[in-house]
Amino acid sequence: MQNWSIYLTPGAVESQLGLFCLGAGEQTHGPEPAPDRALGCHALVWLKEGRGHLLHGPDRQLHEVRAPAMLWLFPGVLHGYRPATHWRQAWTLFSGPATEALTSLGHLDPSQPVRRYGDPRPIDRAFTRLLRVSTQHNAVQLTGALYDLIGQAGTSSGDGVAARLAELACAPMSIQDYASELGLTVNELRDAVRRTTGSTPHELVLSTRLSSAKVLLAEEDLSVAAVARRVGYDDPAYFSRLFAARVGMSPIAFRRSGSISGRISSL
């Protein structure tokens, strides 16, 4: 593999995309340790071949590395490579305000600087695409490739709690009732949902109900009161106020101008 690199300087408009690539490349280096340092941005290093350790954090903890594996490097956090063999790797540097949300959602987690995957092929394909797009001067495609890579590589195995809660969301129950239905305490439910979505169980239930209401308003010939009951609200006036406050328009206005008119089957 030939060593190569590209460094990018996003313009003002590109920076508004929320996430932008600052560099990418591929390299092979020997078993000599690299100097310890801290970056000024985030980085992903996809180790394709090799093994050794990653020194990470102020306590200089050593994490075992065995290819294929992703190394997650964070701005201002000390790191250093301790290869035991030759390493063959791809890398990318990135930054942007979206990194805060990605951190809240658990995709950028400093407590997991090394991640391995049961099936590394989707990660390898995503990184290969990013490397290809990085040389094509298309900021939107490059940002999309970067989001795709982080989404593929940063997704935790999860326990499915958020998805199971979303399935129950339109049933008119309290958070305590939801937790009991899922066999959890309220605190366990809160922690599990926050790990996956970055929000609270109440917020997940609310957003799921409103999303379901949008589908019913757009695709079914139901009254607002009937839609409210379907998504867990007995009081249609309260539902309408809540919908307007969160969506920015009333249920009737959404049906008229906030959705594609007609049922999906008629498109």
Secondary structure as the mmCIF struct_conf table of DSSP 4:
data_model
#
loop_
_struct_conf.conf_type_id
_struct_conf.id
_struct_conf.beg_label_comp_id
_struct_conf.beg_label_asym_id
_struct_conf.beg_label_seq_id
_struct_conf.end_label_comp_id
_struct_conf.end_label_asym_id
_struct_conf.end_label_seq_id
STRN STRN1 TRP A 4 TYR A 7
HELX_RH_AL_P HELX_RH_AL_P1 ALA A 12 SER A 15
TURN_TY1_P TURN_TY1_P1 GLN A 16 LEU A 17
BEND BEND1 GLY A 18 GLY A 18
STRN STRN2 PHE A 20 HIS A 29
BEND BEND2 PRO A 31 GLU A 32
HELX_LH_PP_P HELX_LH_PP_P1 PRO A 33 ASP A 36
STRN STRN3 ARG A 37 ALA A 38
BEND BEND3 GLY A 40 CYS A 41
STRN STRN4 HIS A 42 GLU A 49
STRN STRN5 ARG A 51 HIS A 56
TURN_TY1_P TURN_TY1_P2 GLY A 57 ARG A 60
STRN STRN6 GLN A 61 ARG A 66
BEND BEND4 ALA A 67 PRO A 68
STRN STRN7 ALA A 69 LEU A 73
TURN_TY1_P TURN_TY1_P3 PRO A 75 GLY A 76
STRN STRN8 LEU A 78 PRO A 83
BEND BEND5 ALA A 84 THR A 85
STRN STRN9 TRP A 87 SER A 95
TURN_TY1_P TURN_TY1_P4 PRO A 97 PRO A 97
HELX_RH_AL_P HELX_RH_AL_P2 ALA A 98 SER A 104
TURN_TY1_P TURN_TY1_P5 LEU A 105 GLY A 106
BEND BEND6 HIS A 107 LEU A 108
TURN_TY1_P TURN_TY1_P6 PRO A 110 SER A 111
BEND BEND7 PRO A 113 PRO A 113
STRN STRN10 VAL A 114 ARG A 115
BEND BEND8 GLY A 118 ASP A 119
HELX_RH_AL_P HELX_RH_AL_P3 ARG A 121 VAL A 133
TURN_TY1_P TURN_TY1_P7 SER A 134 HIS A 137
HELX_RH_AL_P HELX_RH_AL_P4 ALA A 139 GLY A 154
BEND BEND9 GLY A 160 GLY A 160
HELX_RH_AL_P HELX_RH_AL_P5 VAL A 161 LEU A 168
TURN_TY1_P TURN_TY1_P8 ALA A 169 CYS A 170
BEND BEND10 ALA A 171 ALA A 171
HELX_RH_AL_P HELX_RH_AL_P6 ILE A 175 GLU A 181
TURN_TY1_P TURN_TY1_P9 LEU A 182 GLY A 183
HELX_RH_AL_P HELX_RH_AL_P7 VAL A 186 THR A 197
BEND BEND11 GLY A 198 SER A 199
HELX_RH_AL_P HELX_RH_AL_P8 PRO A 201 GLU A 219
BEND BEND12 GLU A 220 GLU A 220
HELX_RH_AL_P HELX_RH_AL_P9 VAL A 224 ARG A 230
TURN_TY1_P TURN_TY1_P10 VAL A 231 GLY A 232
BEND BEND13 ASP A 234 ASP A 234
HELX_RH_AL_P HELX_RH_AL_P10 PRO A 236 VAL A 247
BEND BEND14 GLY A 248 MET A 249
HELX_RH_AL_P HELX_RH_AL_P11 PRO A 251 ALA A 253
HELX_RH_PI_P HELX_RH_PI_P1 PHE A 254 GLY A 258
BEND BEND15 SER A 259 SER A 259
BEND BEND16 SER A 261 GLY A 262
HELX_RH_3T_P HELX_RH_3T_P1 ILE A 264 SER A 266
#
